[in-house]
């Protein structure tokens, strides 16, 4: 039934797309996006370049308001808003340049006109878990679904990469060759090289929360677990509070798809702060002294700042089986691995920072990121055609 529903939806999408392809192509760029950072950095660079080309944003709900605020044409995608959906199909069929940051199933039926370029910018600087053609859950998919996935990958003419290692991952995930890779860096990483902006963020933060000045900040930012959406955290907060309350505070940043469902921010109101709804994780990373995460891509970008990282992989074996990993996790992360609260406490207090290890990790994932990736994207992708 699910495949039937998808087929009917794609038939309608294809019919409208075919009709709109009768209209002439326009010198405009249409962004098809799920997350805000990469597209926003590209857009800001495009404005600095004083480009006269039109810009259209087709957004998922989570970033719709962000791009609507730019004043550009902005529409919801993959929503129940029928008018927005139809207008979005029109723009996809009539734009010379398409920029996407995720997998979108409907691209399977969008055979673009000659002269159209579709660029995949992805939404993360790196990847620990497998995706695309290497996703281990593909073994449970129908042959129709696998064919649809491959048709979507075929739409990607070029893929932006931050390193050669990530390029190899994209080649496997999207069934591509070397000539599809653009070694220009990940636009969103430009932020981590902007020290003046970092200073402004810190000043604004301590004006709002002067009581935290002098405290070191631990940020816990777990990844999404499709098998666990409870919003619970397997940490002993009483132990953390007893060990760190004098010198540290703990920020929690849940994945956008997960809501924190614990009362810890009330019980430990002077120690634990829930920043899950904060609009920018980058702002939090600038403030962070110690990052605790697990299978997220956040460490790839955070490595640019050369600060301590701890990997709370309490469910590593189960995660390997359900998600699949690109590498041997135990030997590929630039920090101590902790399985429980006691090990986290020990890692924070005695783990330290191996700058050589972090530098090697940074080179592995964000080699081509130097603070100018957004402008390179504009000059090498958007100012052609």
N, C-alpha and C positions, 0 to 999 in steps of 0.2 A: 504493500500500500504506500509505503514511504517513497519507493522508487517511482511509483505511478504518479504521485503528487508532484515529485520533482520534475518528471517528464512533462507533465501538463504545464507547470510553471515555466519551464524552459522553452516550450513550444510557443507560449504567448510572448515571452521575452524575445525570442528569435524573430517572430512575426513583426513585432514593432521595430526591432533593430533593422530588419531588412527594408521596411518602409522608410525609415529615417536615413538609411544609406543613400537614398535617392537624392537627398539634399547635398549641396556641395560642402566639401571640407572647409573648415575655417581655421585661421591661424590662432588657435586657442589651446590652452593646456587644461585638461580635466583631471583633477586629482580624485582618485577612488580610495578612500582612506578609513581606517579603523582607529588609528591613534594619531595624536596631534603633533608630536615633536618633529619628526623628519619633514613632513609637509610644511609645517610652519616655518622652520628654518629655511627651507628652499624658497618659500613664498617671500620671506623677508629679504633674502638675497636677490630675488627677482625684482623686487621693488627698488632696491638700491641700484640695480642695473638699468633702471628706468626703461624697462621693457614695455612695449605698447601692446603686447598680446593679451587677449582676454584670459581670465582665470575662472574656472568653475570648480567648486568643491562638492563632491558627492560623499557624504559622511555617514557613518553609523552614529547612533544617538549619543554615545558617550562623548563625542567631540564636536557635535553639531554647533553648539553655542559658541565654541571657540572660533570656528571659522565663519560663522554668521557675523561675528563682531568685526571681521575684516572689511565688511561692506561688499565683498564679492558675491557672485551668484552662488548660493549654498543650498543644497537639497539633501534630504534624508535618503539613505540607500538601505536596502534590505529591511524596510519598514512596512507598516500597513498604510502609509500615506500613498495612495494610488497616483495622485497628481505628481508628487515628487518623483515617484518611480518612473513614470512616463517621461517626464522632463529629463531625468537622468539618462534614460536610454537614448534620448535624442542627442544629448551632449556626447555620450560615448560614441555614437555613430558619426558625429560631425566634427570631432576634434582631431587635429593633426598629431597631437601628443597626449598620451594617456600615462599617468603616473599612478602606480598602485603600491600599497604597502602590506598586502596580505593575500591570502587565497580567497577568491570570489568565484563560486561555482558557476554563476551566470556567464562568466567570460568564455565558458566552453562553447557557447553559441554565438559569440561575437567575432565573426570573421571580418577584421578591419579592412578598410580599403587600402589599396596600394598607396604608400606615402605616409601612412600612420605609423608612429613609433610608440610601443608600449614598454615602459621602463618599470621594473620591479625594484623598489627601494627598501622593502621589508621594514619591519617595525622594531627590530632589535639588532644590536651590533654583533651578536654572536649567538651560538646555539649549543646547549648541552644535550637536550633531548632531541630525538630524531623526528623528522617531519617530512611532509611531501611524499615522494615515492619510497622513502625509507621508513615511513611510519609503520611500526609493527602491527598496528590495528588494521592495516590494509588486508591482512590475510582473512579478515572477517567480512570484507566488502564484496559486493557483487561485481561481476565483470563490467556491468554498465557504469558503476561508480568509478572503477579504475580507469575506464576509457574517458570518462568525464574529467577526471583529475588530469590526465595527460593532455587533454584538449586545452585545459586552462594553462598548463605549463607552456604549451606551444605558443600562447599569446605573448609571452614575455620575450621581447626582442633583445633586451639587455638587462643586466642585473648589477646594481651598485654593490660593491664589496669594500669592506674595511681592511681586509687582509687576504693573502693567498690561501690561508687555511680555511677561512670562511668561504672563499671562492670554491674550494674543493667540495665543501658541504653543499653549496648551492647546486653545483654540477650534478651531484648525486640526487639531491632532493627534487630538482626540477628538470632532470634529464637534459642537461645542457653541455655545451662544449666551451672551451676557453674563449672563443671569440665573442661570447655573450657577456663576458665579465668586464665591468668598468671599474678600474682601480683608482677611484677618486675619493674614497673615504665615506664614512657614514655622516650625513648632514647633522644629525642631532648631537654628535660628539663635539661639534664646534664649541658648544657651551663649556666644556671642561677645560678649554684653553683660554677662556675669557676671565682673567683674574680680576679685572676691574668690576665686572658684573658680580663675581663671587663676593667681593668686598661689600657691594651694595646690598646683596642678599643677607649677608651676615649682620650688617648694620640694622637693616629693617627688622630682622628676626629678634635681635636683642633689645630693640626699642619696644617691641611687642611683649617680649618675655625677659625682662631684665633679671629676673630671679634665677635664670638658668646660666647667666654669665659666669664663667669659671668652672662650669661642669663639663665633663666630657660626654659626648653623645654617642650612644649605641643605637644603631638603626637595625631593626629586625624586619626584613622584607622577603617573606616566603613567596614561592611561585604558586601558580594555579595547580591544584590537584583535582583532576576531573572525577576521581573516585572518592573525594572527600570535600564537600562544600559546606561543612558544618560551621566553619568560622571559628573553630576552637584552636588553641595553641598548646602543644604538649610541652610546656615549660612550667617549672616550679617558681612562680613569681615571688613567693615568700623568700626563697633562697636568693634569688637575684636581688631582691630589695635589701636583704640583710648584708649581702656582699658588696653592693655597689652604691647604696643610697647616699654615701658621703661625697663621692667623687663623680658619679655618673647619673645620667638619666637615660631612660629607654624609650625610643620612639618605635611605634609599630606602624608598618605600612602594608596592609593586606593587598593582595592582588585585586585589581578593579572588579573582577567577577565575584569576589568573596567579601562578605560583610563580617566584621569582627563581632562575635556574639558572646563576649565575656565582659564581666563588670570590673575588670582589673583596673581600668582607668579611673574608676571611682574609689576603689579600695586603696590604690596607691597613687592618688591624685598628684602628689608632688614628685613622683618618680616615673610613672608610665603615662605616655601621651599617645593617643591614637591619631595618626596623621594619614589614615587611609583615604580620606576625602580631600586631602591637600592636592591642589591642581597640578603640581609639578614635583615628581620625585627627584628631579635634578636639584632643585632647591634644597631638598633634604640631604642629598648626598654631599653637597658642599659643606653642610653643617656637621656631617658625620665624621667621627673619629674611628669608630669600629663598625664595620658592616657585617651583619649576620644574615646569611641567606642560604639557599640550598641548591636548586637546579635552575635558577633564574639566569638571564643574560646580563643582569645588572653588573656583576663583577667585571665584565669586559670593559665597560665604560669607566667604572669606578677605579680600575687599575691605573688610569691616566693620572689620578690624584695621588697614587703611591701611598695608600693608607692600609691599615690592618683589615683583613677579612677572615671571617670564621664561617665554616660551612656546616650548618646544622642539618646533617643528612641522617636523621633518625629512622627513616624508612627507605634507606638506599636500595636494599635488595628488592623490595616490593616495587619501588619506582622503576628500577631497571626492567623488570618484567613487564610492567604495564605500559611504559612509555618508550623504552629503548634509549640508549645513550650513544653519542657519537664516539666517545672515548672512554678509556678506563678512568672512572671518576676519581678514584683514590690517588692517582698519580698526576692528575691534570689540573687540580685546583690550587691556587696560590695562597694557601693558608691551612690552618689546622682543621681537621674534620671532627665534629663533635656529635655524639649520639644522645646526650642527655644534658640536663642543666648543670651538673657538676663539671662536666667536661667543658662546657661553655665558660663557666666561671674561671676555670683554670686557664683556658685559652686567652681570655681577655686579660687576665692579670699577668700571665707569664709567656704568652705566645709571641709577642713582639711582631716586628715587620721585617720580612726578608725582601729588601728592595730589589735585589738582583733577581729573585724569583718572580716578583711582581712585574719587573721590567720585561722579563722574557715572556711572561703571560700577555702583557700589553702588546708587545711586538707581534705575538702570535695572532691576536684577535683584531687589533685596531692599528695595524702598521701604517696604513695610508691615511690615518686621521691626524690632522695637524692644526685644526682650527679654521681651515679654509675649504672644507668639503662642500659646503652649501653653495659657495660661489663657483667652485669648479663644476658642480652639477648644472648650475644655470648656464655657464659658458659652454659646456661640452654637450649638454642635452637640450636645454630649452631655447638657446639662441640660434639653433640650427633649424632647418626646414622652414 
